[in-house]
Amino acid sequence: MFSAMVLFGFGLPKNVQKKVTKEVQKAFEIESFQMHAIAISEELNAKIPSKIGTDNFYKLTQSNELIGYAFVDQAPSKTAKFDYLVVFDADLKVKHSKVLIYREEYGGEIGSKRWLKQFLGKTGGDRVDHETNIDGIAGATISVRSMTNAMDDLLQTIEILQANKAL
């Protein structure tokens, strides 16, 4: 039974929205939840590496209780961009990450659960780097760097938002 009440309509394409809903349901093992867009002041947004708009960072609730957060964005691959999702638990630890749409012929291996699990449990205080603590993938160097940089920017953003009591 599918009964996710999702408060979208902020600009996520329908195909991305469906995938986000499915991944959040899977990550929390729930059928229904609500998504509330998180608004960040322009001043604070200027200080963070991952820009927060009305259509990419959400508070996730179930029966008015916070269960986590979801961040949806795009990162560059060799000639296109790919869509990705990062789901955080209520304590802002990475609970799940997923490459939602990959548009290149090569490099799609970054979407594998095995590679993405390197980000699980990371928090705003953690740094990730493709040269030191994230494994590379032969044939996907650009995508590995891009996803790793995007994750590091997001973790730094979370740290700044927490320090500024914006979450």
C-alpha positions in Angstrom: 0.0 0.0 0.0 1.4 3.4 -1.0 0.3 6.3 1.2 3.2 8.7 1.4 1.9 12.2 2.0 4.5 14.3 0.4 4.5 18.1 0.5 6.4 18.7 -2.7 5.3 21.0 -5.4 8.4 23.1 -4.8 10.0 22.3 -8.1 11.3 18.7 -8.0 10.6 17.0 -11.3 7.9 14.3 -10.9 10.3 11.4 -11.8 12.8 12.6 -9.2 10.0 13.1 -6.6 8.8 9.5 -7.1 12.3 8.2 -6.6 12.9 10.3 -3.5 9.6 9.1 -1.9 10.6 5.4 -2.6 14.1 5.8 -1.2 12.9 7.6 2.0 10.3 4.9 2.5 13.0 2.3 2.1 15.5 4.1 4.4 13.1 4.4 7.3 11.0 1.3 6.5 7.8 3.3 6.6 4.9 3.8 4.2 3.8 7.3 5.0 5.7 10.5 5.9 5.6 14.2 5.2 8.3 16.3 3.6 8.6 20.0 4.6 10.9 22.3 2.7 13.6 23.9 4.9 14.2 27.6 4.3 17.6 29.1 5.0 18.2 32.9 5.1 20.1 34.4 2.1 22.8 35.5 4.5 23.3 32.0 5.9 23.0 30.4 2.4 25.9 32.7 1.3 28.1 31.0 3.9 27.5 27.4 3.0 29.0 25.2 0.3 25.8 23.4 -0.7 23.1 25.9 -1.6 19.7 25.3 0.0 16.7 26.3 -2.0 13.0 25.6 -1.5 13.2 22.4 -3.6 16.2 20.5 -2.3 16.4 20.2 1.5 13.5 18.8 3.5 12.6 17.9 7.1 11.0 14.5 7.2 8.2 13.8 9.7 5.8 11.1 10.5 2.8 11.9 12.7 4.4 15.3 13.4 7.6 13.7 14.8 10.9 14.4 13.2 12.4 11.2 11.6 15.1 12.8 9.5 16.1 15.0 6.6 16.5 14.6 2.9 18.7 16.6 0.5 18.3 16.3 -3.3 20.8 17.9 -5.7 22.8 17.5 -8.9 26.5 17.0 -9.4 28.5 17.1 -12.6 29.8 14.0 -14.4 32.0 14.1 -17.5 29.5 15.8 -19.9 26.2 15.9 -17.9 24.9 16.1 -14.4 23.5 13.4 -12.2 20.7 13.6 -9.6 21.4 12.3 -6.1 19.7 12.0 -2.7 21.1 12.0 0.8 18.9 10.9 3.7 19.9 11.8 7.2 18.4 10.4 10.4 17.0 12.8 13.1 20.6 13.2 14.5 21.8 14.4 11.0 23.9 11.2 10.4 23.9 9.9 6.8 21.4 7.1 6.8 21.1 6.5 3.0 22.4 7.9 -0.2 21.4 7.2 -3.7 22.2 8.3 -7.3 18.7 8.8 -8.6 19.4 9.6 -12.2 22.7 9.0 -14.0 23.0 10.4 -17.5 26.3 9.2 -18.8 27.5 6.0 -20.5 30.4 5.6 -18.1 30.8 6.1 -14.4 27.4 4.9 -13.3 29.2 2.5 -10.8 29.0 5.4 -8.3 25.4 4.4 -7.9 26.3 1.0 -6.4 25.2 0.4 -2.8 28.7 -1.0 -2.1 30.4 2.3 -3.1 27.8 4.6 -1.5 27.9 2.8 1.8 31.2 4.6 2.5 29.2 7.7 3.3 26.8 6.0 5.9 27.1 7.3 9.4 28.9 10.5 8.4 28.0 13.7 10.1 28.6 17.4 9.8 31.9 17.0 11.6 33.3 14.5 9.1 35.2 15.3 6.0 35.3 13.0 3.0 37.9 13.1 0.2 38.5 10.9 -2.8 42.2 10.9 -2.2 42.2 9.9 1.5 39.1 8.1 2.8 36.8 7.4 -0.1 37.7 4.5 -2.5 37.9 5.3 -6.2 36.4 3.3 -9.1 38.3 2.6 -12.3 36.5 4.3 -15.2 34.5 6.6 -12.9 37.1 9.0 -11.7 35.2 12.2 -12.5 32.0 10.9 -11.0 33.7 9.6 -7.9 35.4 13.0 -7.4 32.1 14.9 -8.1 30.0 12.8 -5.7 32.6 12.8 -3.0 33.0 16.6 -3.3 29.2 17.0 -3.2 29.0 14.9 -0.1 31.8 16.8 1.6 30.1 20.1 0.7 26.9 18.8 2.2 28.5 17.6 5.4 30.2 21.0 5.8 26.8 22.7 5.1 25.2 20.5 7.8 27.9 21.5 10.3 27.4 25.2 9.6 23.6 25.0 9.7 23.8 23.1 13.1 26.3 25.7 14.5 23.9 28.5 13.4 20.9 26.6 15.0 19.2 26.5 11.6 18.3 22.8 12.0 
